[in-house]
Amino acid sequence: MRVALIGYGNVGKAFARLLGSKHSSYPFRIVAIHTARHGTAYDSRGLSLHPEFGAPAASIEEFLDRARADVAVEITTLNPEGGEPAVSHIKAALGRHIHVITANKGPIANAYAELSADAKMAQVEFRFESTVMDGTPIFNNVRNNLPGVKILGFTGVLNSTSKIVLAAMKRGLSLADGIKEAQTLGIAEADPSYDLEGWDAAAKAAAIANVLMDARATPSDVERRGIGDITPDDLIDLAQNHKTMIPIARGELAAGGLRLQVRPEVVDDTDLLAGASGSSNLLLLHTDLMGTIGIISINPGVDQTAYGLFSDLIDIAKSL
Ligand SMILES: NC(=O)c1ccc[n+]([C@@H]2O[C@H](COP(=O)([O-])OP(=O)(O)OC[C@H]3O[C@@H](n4cnc5c(N)ncnc54)[C@H](OP(=O)(O)O)[C@@H]3O)[C@@H](O)[C@H]2O)c1
């Protein structure tokens, strides 16, 4: 299968390495890559890990028409408010009957219903497993393993960068030091204020609600509080009382409809939610038939995000 990448940063490069390492079993080929500042590269025989970029395609439409790929992988920078330009990239691919995979939560958080309707109309697949838990299966898990189950709500520890920053501050370091740690791991958003102000987690909460609870939410519908006003002293005081502060995302069906929230909460050190430290993620799904189910990933990194894209790609290949 011929694959076109829109974006070639941390995730794109990890995905290209993974495809290279699995090529003998899964002969997928990256035939085109489009970036914002580095230009565009094409080779129908397959591009190397370090392709030579030429002049940038004039538009996403020109890129897709020249790439002639079976699958487009959208992995550009997150824009939590509106999801552009990724929404337009995905619409352009679906409009050309190209399957789409994305790790970019912006489009799922802002335009999931519209994009999945476009995919249905074009009779192609639209997959996004890596958008919320860095490749750990949530959406595929529910779709494949929980038929007939209704998701009533969720509780999630979903933003790694905020946790890494809080953990650094608990050790007496500054917020800026914590951001640097997350950037070294390649997990901070290009604009880390999206992590610290809760936008990343709000986008994930909206994405979960849209896909699993049939909501029409956007990140702006999420009651949101970031970690900007928390000080190292607050965290050190809490630690002395065996408590910790964690950014938690919640979704619940209340009397007035669906309520979505993201905010730092204080929990006991022994609380299940406190177990998701470092870059670990945890999601509890509250269901009608299966009680509460937990999914946890221990310190996932960019290679796991790449795996989520790969798993979606294999699924699409199997469906053809
Ligand atoms: N990193 C993670 O661990 C992780 C985990 C889960 C999900 N994600 C999501 O995956 C996506 C990519 O993350 P990343 O860490 O790879 O980001 P990144 O390193 O900042 O790379 C972003 C890439 O997108 C390109 N780009 C930006 N705007 C573009 C546009 N308008 N047209 C074409 N290309 C454009 C950039 O081009 P230039 O190279 O020219 O700047 C760059 O190649 C984000 O949406 C992020 O939220 C990341």
PDBQT file of the ligand as one rigid body, heavy atoms in Angstrom, charges set to zero:
ROOT
HETATM    1  N1  LIG A 401       4.678  13.412  19.899  1.00  0.00    +0.000 N 
HETATM    2  C1  LIG A 401       3.837  12.567  20.502  1.00  0.00    +0.000 C 
HETATM    3  O1  LIG A 401       4.230  11.808  21.389  1.00  0.00    +0.000 OA
HETATM    4  C2  LIG A 401       2.374  12.504  20.072  1.00  0.00    +0.000 A 
HETATM    5  C3  LIG A 401       1.533  11.549  20.669  1.00  0.00    +0.000 A 
HETATM    6  C4  LIG A 401       0.204  11.454  20.238  1.00  0.00    +0.000 A 
HETATM    7  C5  LIG A 401      -0.262  12.330  19.264  1.00  0.00    +0.000 A 
HETATM    8  N2  LIG A 401       0.583  13.275  18.739  1.00  0.00    +0.000 N 
HETATM    9  C6  LIG A 401       0.051  14.189  17.705  1.00  0.00    +0.000 C 
HETATM   10  O2  LIG A 401       0.711  13.892  16.474  1.00  0.00    +0.000 OA
HETATM   11  C7  LIG A 401       0.856  15.098  15.705  1.00  0.00    +0.000 C 
HETATM   12  C8  LIG A 401       2.321  15.267  15.325  1.00  0.00    +0.000 C 
HETATM   13  O3  LIG A 401       3.111  15.355  16.494  1.00  0.00    +0.000 OA
HETATM   14  P1  LIG A 401       4.703  15.546  16.386  1.00  0.00    +0.000 P 
HETATM   15  O4  LIG A 401       5.222  15.394  17.764  1.00  0.00    +0.000 OA
HETATM   16  O5  LIG A 401       5.242  14.706  15.286  1.00  0.00    +0.000 OA
HETATM   17  O6  LIG A 401       4.777  17.101  15.940  1.00  0.00    +0.000 OA
HETATM   18  P2  LIG A 401       6.040  17.870  15.363  1.00  0.00    +0.000 P 
HETATM   19  O7  LIG A 401       7.301  17.150  15.701  1.00  0.00    +0.000 OA
HETATM   20  O8  LIG A 401       5.875  19.293  15.781  1.00  0.00    +0.000 OA
HETATM   21  O9  LIG A 401       5.861  17.760  13.757  1.00  0.00    +0.000 OA
HETATM   22  C9  LIG A 401       4.792  18.375  13.094  1.00  0.00    +0.000 C 
HETATM   23  C10 LIG A 401       4.994  18.208  11.600  1.00  0.00    +0.000 C 
HETATM   24  O10 LIG A 401       3.854  18.800  10.938  1.00  0.00    +0.000 OA
HETATM   25  C11 LIG A 401       4.328  19.633   9.883  1.00  0.00    +0.000 C 
HETATM   26  N3  LIG A 401       3.326  20.663   9.624  1.00  0.00    +0.000 N 
HETATM   27  C12 LIG A 401       2.838  21.601  10.473  1.00  0.00    +0.000 A 
HETATM   28  N4  LIG A 401       1.896  22.330   9.852  1.00  0.00    +0.000 NA
HETATM   29  C13 LIG A 401       1.787  21.846   8.593  1.00  0.00    +0.000 A 
HETATM   30  C14 LIG A 401       1.003  22.170   7.448  1.00  0.00    +0.000 A 
HETATM   31  N5  LIG A 401       0.126  23.183   7.493  1.00  0.00    +0.000 N 
HETATM   32  N6  LIG A 401       1.158  21.449   6.321  1.00  0.00    +0.000 NA
HETATM   33  C15 LIG A 401       2.049  20.428   6.251  1.00  0.00    +0.000 A 
HETATM   34  N7  LIG A 401       2.819  20.061   7.304  1.00  0.00    +0.000 NA
HETATM   35  C16 LIG A 401       2.693  20.768   8.446  1.00  0.00    +0.000 A 
HETATM   36  C17 LIG A 401       5.652  20.190  10.383  1.00  0.00    +0.000 C 
HETATM   37  O11 LIG A 401       6.412  20.646   9.288  1.00  0.00    +0.000 OA
HETATM   38  P3  LIG A 401       7.932  21.181   9.452  1.00  0.00    +0.000 P 
HETATM   39  O12 LIG A 401       8.762  19.919   9.698  1.00  0.00    +0.000 OA
HETATM   40  O13 LIG A 401       8.288  21.780   8.159  1.00  0.00    +0.000 OA
HETATM   41  O14 LIG A 401       7.897  22.096  10.621  1.00  0.00    +0.000 OA
HETATM   42  C18 LIG A 401       6.231  18.926  11.042  1.00  0.00    +0.000 C 
HETATM   43  O15 LIG A 401       6.852  18.101  10.073  1.00  0.00    +0.000 OA
HETATM   44  C19 LIG A 401       0.313  16.251  16.576  1.00  0.00    +0.000 C 
HETATM   45  O16 LIG A 401      -1.005  16.534  16.172  1.00  0.00    +0.000 OA
HETATM   46  C20 LIG A 401       0.329  15.665  17.985  1.00  0.00    +0.000 C 
HETATM   47  O17 LIG A 401      -0.706  16.208  18.801  1.00  0.00    +0.000 OA
HETATM   48  C21 LIG A 401       1.885  13.371  19.107  1.00  0.00    +0.000 A 
ENDROOT
TORSDOF 0
